[in-house]
């Protein structure tokens, strides 16, 4: 009888341990951070030459546009609960003498889209709504960095509670930010993650 009672206690204790392990795994999974990564470059490192912009036929050539305008691969995970769509931006804070250059403004990315392949957003796509970059285009527009110190190209993924088709095309970055978090009103942004790539004319 005593042996049976001890066996039952051991089984119960084992069940508690297993349950606590399962709970800890669940908590860890639920608390996974929202993050943005790239296979084209690692955070805080130099980006390859191909991501830089290229001169368009018929335009005045810019000697600092030395690449192929191939957008980097981007992946994100750990989106906050309640996310309905994403926005993605790329900003060079050192550009225009420190005023900043908005290289890409995109939004209305459905919640089930969690990556863009290399080169995929160098053109328009039905996976996102194109805003308006400083260069006046709706898709990715790569760096034309002058010689000197590398610029810090900041990619930012923003989780929102807006439906993918809720915002109109062609918004600038300040206009998008105003829609996501208008002063005095609840923010539509649920969270954000960033990634920095460096570039300078070789």
C-alpha positions in Angstrom: 0.0 0.0 0.0 2.8 2.4 0.9 4.6 1.6 -2.3 1.4 2.3 -4.3 0.9 5.7 -2.6 4.6 6.6 -3.3 4.1 5.7 -6.9 1.0 7.9 -7.2 2.9 10.8 -5.6 5.8 10.4 -8.0 3.4 10.3 -11.0 1.6 13.4 -9.8 4.9 15.2 -9.2 6.1 14.2 -12.7 2.9 15.5 -14.2 3.5 18.9 -12.5 7.0 19.0 -13.8 5.9 18.2 -17.3 3.1 20.7 -17.1 5.5 23.4 -15.9 7.9 22.6 -18.8 5.1 22.9 -21.3 3.9 26.2 -19.7 7.5 27.6 -19.8 7.8 26.7 -23.5 4.5 28.4 -24.2 5.5 31.5 -22.3 8.8 31.6 -24.1 7.1 31.2 -27.5 4.5 33.9 -26.6 7.3 36.3 -25.6 9.4 35.8 -28.7 10.6 39.3 -29.8 9.4 41.1 -32.9 12.5 41.1 -35.1 13.6 42.0 -38.6 16.5 40.1 -40.3 18.1 39.8 -43.7 20.1 37.2 -45.5 21.7 39.9 -47.7 23.5 41.5 -44.9 23.8 41.3 -41.1 22.6 44.1 -38.8 25.2 46.8 -38.5 27.4 45.6 -41.4 28.1 46.8 -44.9 25.5 46.0 -47.6 26.7 44.6 -50.9 27.2 46.9 -53.9 24.2 45.5 -55.8 21.7 47.1 -53.3 22.9 50.6 -54.3 20.8 52.5 -56.9 21.5 52.6 -60.6 21.2 55.5 -63.0 18.1 55.4 -65.1 18.3 55.8 -68.9 17.7 59.4 -70.0 18.3 60.8 -66.5 21.2 63.0 -65.4 23.8 60.4 -64.2 24.7 60.4 -60.5 28.3 59.2 -60.1 27.3 57.8 -56.6 24.7 55.5 -58.0 27.0 52.5 -58.5 24.7 49.5 -58.0 21.9 47.5 -59.5 19.0 48.6 -57.2 18.5 45.1 -56.0 16.4 45.3 -52.8 17.8 43.2 -49.9 16.1 40.1 -48.6 14.0 40.9 -45.6 12.2 38.6 -43.1 10.3 39.4 -39.9 8.8 37.3 -37.1 7.2 37.6 -33.6 4.5 40.1 -34.7 2.4 41.4 -31.8 -1.0 40.0 -31.2 -3.7 41.8 -33.1 -1.5 42.6 -36.1 -3.6 43.0 -39.3 -0.9 44.5 -41.6 2.7 45.7 -41.7 4.4 48.8 -43.0 8.1 48.8 -44.1 10.3 51.8 -44.4 14.0 52.5 -45.3 15.6 55.8 -44.2 19.1 57.2 -44.5 19.3 59.7 -41.6 22.6 61.2 -42.8 21.3 61.9 -46.3 20.5 65.5 -47.5 23.0 66.9 -45.1 21.3 65.3 -42.1 17.7 66.0 -43.1 17.3 62.4 -44.1 16.3 60.5 -47.2 13.3 58.2 -47.3 14.3 55.4 -49.7 11.3 53.3 -49.4 7.8 53.7 -47.9 5.5 50.6 -48.1 2.4 49.6 -46.1 -0.7 47.5 -46.4 1.4 44.4 -46.2 -1.0 41.6 -45.2 -0.3 39.9 -41.8 0.4 36.6 -43.5 3.3 38.0 -45.5 6.5 37.7 -43.4 9.3 38.1 -46.0 10.4 39.7 -49.2 12.9 37.9 -51.5 16.0 39.7 -52.7 15.0 42.0 -55.5 11.3 41.5 -55.0 10.5 45.1 -54.0 12.7 46.7 -56.5 9.4 46.9 -58.4 5.8 47.4 -57.4 4.0 44.3 -56.0 0.5 43.3 -55.0 2.1 42.3 -51.6 2.3 46.0 -50.5 0.9 49.4 -51.2 3.6 51.8 -52.4 4.0 55.1 -50.7 6.2 57.9 -52.0 10.0 58.0 -51.3 12.1 61.1 -51.4 13.0 60.1 -54.9 9.3 60.1 -55.8 8.9 56.4 -56.4 6.6 53.8 -54.7 9.1 50.9 -54.6 12.6 50.3 -53.2 15.2 53.0 -54.2 18.7 52.0 -53.2 21.5 54.2 -51.8 23.6 56.7 -53.9 26.0 57.3 -51.0 28.8 59.8 -51.6 32.4 58.9 -50.8 33.4 59.3 -47.2 31.8 57.9 -44.1 29.2 55.1 -44.5 25.6 56.1 -44.1 23.3 54.1 -41.8 20.4 52.8 -43.8 17.6 51.9 -41.3 15.0 49.4 -42.2 11.9 49.4 -40.0 9.0 47.0 -39.9 5.9 48.3 -38.1 3.0 46.0 -37.1 -0.4 47.8 -37.3 -4.0 47.1 -36.5 -5.2 48.5 -39.9 -6.7 46.4 -42.6 -4.3 46.0 -45.6 -6.4 48.1 -47.9 -7.2 50.9 -45.4 -4.6 53.4 -46.5 -4.4 55.1 -49.9 -1.3 54.8 -52.1 1.3 57.5 -52.5 1.8 58.6 -48.9 5.1 60.1 -47.7 6.7 58.8 -44.6 5.5 61.7 -42.4 2.0 61.2 -43.8 2.1 57.5 -43.0 3.4 58.1 -39.5 0.6 60.7 -38.9 -2.0 58.0 -40.0 -0.5 55.4 -37.7 -0.2 57.6 -34.6 -2.2 60.9 -34.9 -1.7 63.2 -31.9 -4.3 62.7 -29.2 -5.6 59.5 -30.6 -4.9 55.8 -30.0 -2.0 54.6 -32.0 -2.5 52.0 -34.8 1.1 50.8 -34.4 1.4 47.6 -32.4 5.1 47.4 -32.3 8.2 47.8 -34.5 11.6 46.2 -35.2 14.6 47.6 -37.0 17.7 46.6 -39.0 20.6 48.8 -40.1 22.8 48.3 -43.1 25.8 50.4 -44.0 26.8 51.7 -47.4 29.3 54.1 -49.0 30.5 54.5 -52.5 33.3 51.9 -53.0 
